């Protein structure tokens, strides 16, 4: 599947793009099985910032988010497939890509955690922001079970100031919410296999999941290979993150 010009233009204008049936049901089921198998075998090897659970029970069914899905070799290979690389290169205007990370978001039914309003590039600190996330739905995703929402066109305003959120899996949040009130809030509805591409600078978040249906998805974070990191800002962010993780461990 290759994106059309109007889809590429939409992404550049709005900072996000939903593509229906990006993966077929069989491929999505296969990926979901691979992720579950990997976590069953390896979840207990991860702690702290790398994995978050709802409540205190560290059970597979209680995983809310896992932040090192790129340790699964399949994910690295998948990120290099033509379907992924061709489309992302077109969206970013890049000749060569680099996989930054991959994450899994399970948002278990009735207890799935909220994600504070933030921008990915506050965490990543890519100087020109030329990067994006693919959010691929493994289950249906809608408002009632904690779908991701976006502030339309907010990627055009650079990176806003953030402050510590102390939330599991998403340590920062927009400092001054009044700055984003001018942007329209949109919650795209996803079916299994649908994908959302979103720009590293777009403001987004998601509510908690109090519904009887889990909301599962995984991400691929890709950047232009030639885009540089701001190492000073990364150091500052890492220091803040370490403080928050230690605070949660004490509690």
Phi, psi and omega per residue, in radians:
X1 nan 2.143 3.097
X2 -1.970 2.311 -3.135
X3 -1.138 2.535 3.099
X4 -1.510 2.831 -3.113
X5 -0.993 -0.703 -3.115
X6 -1.151 -0.528 3.091
X7 -1.272 -0.716 3.099
X8 -1.115 -0.740 3.112
X9 -1.120 -0.657 3.119
X10 -1.094 -0.780 3.132
X11 -1.040 -0.808 -3.108
X12 -1.128 -0.592 -3.136
X13 -1.360 -0.759 -2.988
X14 -1.769 -0.361 3.114
X15 1.543 0.001 3.098
X16 -2.659 2.775 3.126
X17 -2.686 2.151 3.041
X18 -1.626 2.310 3.066
X19 -2.144 2.077 -3.112
X20 -1.324 2.497 3.071
X21 0.897 0.740 3.093
X22 -1.088 -0.675 3.010
X23 -2.060 2.534 3.091
X24 -1.374 2.943 -3.043
X25 -1.085 -0.668 -3.129
X26 -1.162 -0.756 3.118
X27 -1.123 -0.720 -3.136
X28 -1.125 -0.735 3.120
X29 -1.099 -0.714 3.132
X30 -1.103 -0.758 3.119
X31 -1.128 -0.760 3.116
X32 -1.022 -0.731 3.120
X33 -1.139 -0.701 3.129
X34 -1.122 -0.724 3.120
X35 -1.132 -0.803 3.139
X36 -1.073 -0.737 3.137
X37 -1.101 -0.760 3.136
X38 -1.090 -0.777 -3.114
X39 -1.181 -0.653 3.113
X40 -1.071 -0.624 -3.108
X41 -1.495 -0.472 -2.934
X42 -2.184 -0.163 -3.027
X43 -0.968 -0.654 -3.086
X44 -1.233 -0.110 3.104
X45 -1.484 -0.222 -3.058
X46 -1.886 2.489 3.133
X47 -2.477 3.124 3.012
X48 0.990 -2.199 -3.038
X49 -1.212 -0.298 -3.006
X50 -1.444 -0.380 -3.102
X51 -2.599 2.434 -3.123
X52 -2.291 2.436 -3.124
X53 -2.060 2.744 2.971
X54 -1.521 2.268 -3.092
X55 1.297 -2.835 -3.070
X56 -1.794 -0.122 3.141
X57 -1.472 2.052 -3.104
X58 -1.554 1.140 3.118
X59 -1.805 2.679 3.120
X60 -0.963 -0.709 -3.107
X61 -1.212 -0.220 -3.113
X62 -1.818 0.098 3.098
X63 -1.169 2.225 3.059
X64 -1.668 -0.749 3.105
X65 -2.654 2.561 3.111
X66 -2.278 2.184 -2.931
X67 -1.861 0.217 3.085
X68 -2.303 0.802 3.133
X69 -1.140 -0.381 3.102
X70 -1.161 -0.148 3.019
X71 -1.259 -0.269 3.062
X72 -1.444 2.005 -3.036
X73 -0.985 -0.599 3.127
X74 -0.998 -0.691 -3.108
X75 -1.099 -0.731 3.119
X76 -1.077 -0.739 3.128
X77 -1.177 -0.732 -3.141
X78 -1.060 -0.677 -3.120
X79 -1.149 -0.322 -3.122
X80 -1.726 0.014 3.128
X81 -1.142 2.707 -3.088
X82 -1.029 -0.665 -3.122
X83 -1.036 -0.669 3.136
X84 -1.392 -0.973 -2.994
X85 -1.114 -0.739 -3.106
X86 -1.085 -0.826 -3.081
X87 -1.182 -0.734 -3.139
X88 -1.174 -0.673 3.088
X89 -1.046 -0.697 3.126
X90 -1.173 -0.697 -3.122
X91 -1.205 -0.636 -3.098
X92 -1.647 -0.204 -3.060
X93 1.185 0.657 -3.051
X94 -1.886 2.702 3.053
X95 -1.727 -0.475 -3.115
X96 -2.499 2.418 -3.062
X97 -1.984 2.865 3.089
X98 -2.432 2.268 3.063
X99 -1.371 2.036 3.133
X100 -1.425 -0.808 -3.112
X101 -2.973 2.968 3.030
X102 -2.465 2.433 -3.092
X103 -2.326 2.722 3.124
X104 -2.076 2.265 -3.139
X105 -2.131 1.942 -3.025
X106 -1.670 -0.495 -3.119
X107 0.621 1.245 -3.085
X108 -0.969 2.608 3.141
X109 -0.993 2.457 3.070
X110 1.237 -0.361 -3.059
X111 -2.315 0.086 -3.109
X112 -1.017 2.366 -3.034
X113 -1.390 2.641 3.097
X114 -1.382 2.791 3.054
X115 -2.057 2.065 -3.118
X116 -1.043 2.678 3.114
X117 -1.119 2.182 -3.046
X118 -2.749 3.110 2.990
X119 -2.154 2.367 -3.134
X120 -1.022 -0.661 -3.034
X121 -1.272 -0.168 2.983
X122 -1.207 -0.588 3.086
X123 -1.360 -0.731 -2.989
X124 -1.390 -0.657 -3.139
X125 1.030 0.843 3.025
X126 -1.522 2.145 -2.958
X127 -0.947 -0.860 -3.113
X128 -1.650 -0.009 3.094
X129 1.162 0.244 -3.052
X130 -1.416 1.331 -3.090
X131 -2.729 2.841 3.119
X132 -2.650 2.971 3.065
X133 -2.096 2.387 2.922
X134 -1.722 2.146 3.086
X135 -1.889 1.901 -3.032
X136 -1.854 2.157 -3.056
X137 -1.390 2.180 3.048
X138 -1.703 -0.293 3.017
X139 -2.404 3.048 3.040
X140 -1.119 2.529 -3.120
X141 -2.352 2.093 3.136
X142 -2.640 3.096 -3.043
X143 -0.916 -0.787 -2.999
X144 -1.180 -0.362 3.099
X145 -2.045 0.414 2.960
X146 1.578 0.662 3.134
X147 -1.125 2.717 3.077
X148 -1.239 2.376 3.031
X149 -2.004 2.692 -3.092
X150 -2.230 2.609 3.004
X151 -1.724 1.751 -2.995
X152 -0.912 2.238 3.068
X153 1.254 0.132 -3.113
X154 -1.255 -0.184 3.141
X155 -1.229 -0.244 -3.092
X156 -1.431 -0.063 -3.040
X157 -1.867 0.334 3.130
X158 1.245 -2.783 -3.115
X159 -1.754 2.171 3.122
X160 -1.389 2.808 3.039
X161 -1.149 2.436 3.102
X162 -2.105 2.886 3.052
X163 -2.402 2.791 3.137
X164 -1.031 2.400 3.125
X165 -1.811 -0.409 -3.070
X166 1.045 0.381 3.099
X167 -1.608 2.506 3.104
X168 -1.147 2.242 3.041
X169 1.480 -0.190 3.124
X170 -2.667 1.606 -2.871
X171 -1.426 -0.114 -3.070
X172 -2.253 2.759 3.061
X173 -2.564 2.712 -3.140
X174 -0.979 2.272 -3.066
X175 -1.228 -0.791 -3.104
X176 -2.045 1.704 -3.086
X177 -1.076 -0.469 3.137
X178 -1.038 -0.437 -3.119
X179 -1.174 -0.394 -3.059
X180 -1.884 0.046 -3.104
X181 -1.146 -0.368 -3.124
X182 -1.345 -0.223 -3.126
X183 -1.639 2.460 3.134
X184 -1.289 2.282 3.131
X185 -1.528 2.189 -3.084
X186 -2.234 2.366 3.112
X187 -2.076 1.643 3.130
X188 -1.150 2.381 3.105
X189 -1.599 2.300 -3.081
X190 -2.107 2.521 2.990
X191 -1.846 2.988 3.129
X192 -1.009 2.225 3.127
X193 1.624 -0.196 3.056
X194 -1.276 2.728 3.132
X195 -2.358 2.605 2.952
X196 -2.091 2.223 2.964
X197 -1.621 2.240 3.031
X198 -2.349 2.460 -3.079
X199 -1.168 2.597 -3.090
X200 -1.082 -0.370 -3.097
X201 -1.747 -0.039 -3.098
X202 -1.304 2.415 3.123
X203 -1.369 2.281 -3.120
X204 -2.735 3.023 3.120
X205 -3.085 -2.979 3.074
X206 -2.762 2.566 -3.136
X207 -1.392 2.991 3.072
X208 -1.218 2.826 3.139
X209 -1.881 1.808 3.123
X210 -1.808 0.094 -3.110
X211 -1.423 2.961 3.111
X212 -1.468 0.186 -3.097
X213 -2.190 2.192 3.107
X214 -1.181 2.697 3.123
X215 -2.122 1.769 -3.041
X216 -1.924 2.457 3.074
X217 -2.866 2.906 3.060
X218 -2.385 2.797 -3.083
X219 -2.142 2.686 2.910
X220 -2.118 2.210 3.128
X221 -1.877 2.000 -3.049
X222 -2.148 2.469 3.138
X223 -2.283 2.797 2.972
X224 -1.120 2.222 -3.061
X225 -1.051 -0.463 -3.115
X226 -1.515 -0.118 3.126
X227 -1.308 2.352 -3.048
X228 -1.678 2.705 3.054
X229 -1.652 2.568 2.998
X230 -1.565 1.746 -3.013
X231 -1.155 -0.556 3.130
X232 -1.169 -0.751 3.124
X233 -1.191 -0.614 3.093
X234 -1.101 -0.757 3.128
X235 -1.075 -0.721 3.133
X236 -1.133 -0.766 3.134
X237 -1.125 -0.784 -3.123
X238 -1.057 -0.640 3.113
X239 -1.132 -0.750 3.114
X240 -1.140 -0.734 -3.130
X241 -1.109 -0.763 -3.136
X242 -1.041 -0.705 3.125
X243 -1.093 -0.735 -3.132
X244 -1.186 -0.728 -3.139
X245 -1.103 -0.743 3.120
X246 -1.130 -0.652 3.119
X247 -1.096 -0.735 3.137
X248 -1.183 -0.615 -3.137
X249 -1.181 -0.633 3.121
X250 -1.137 -0.678 -3.136
X251 -1.175 nan nan
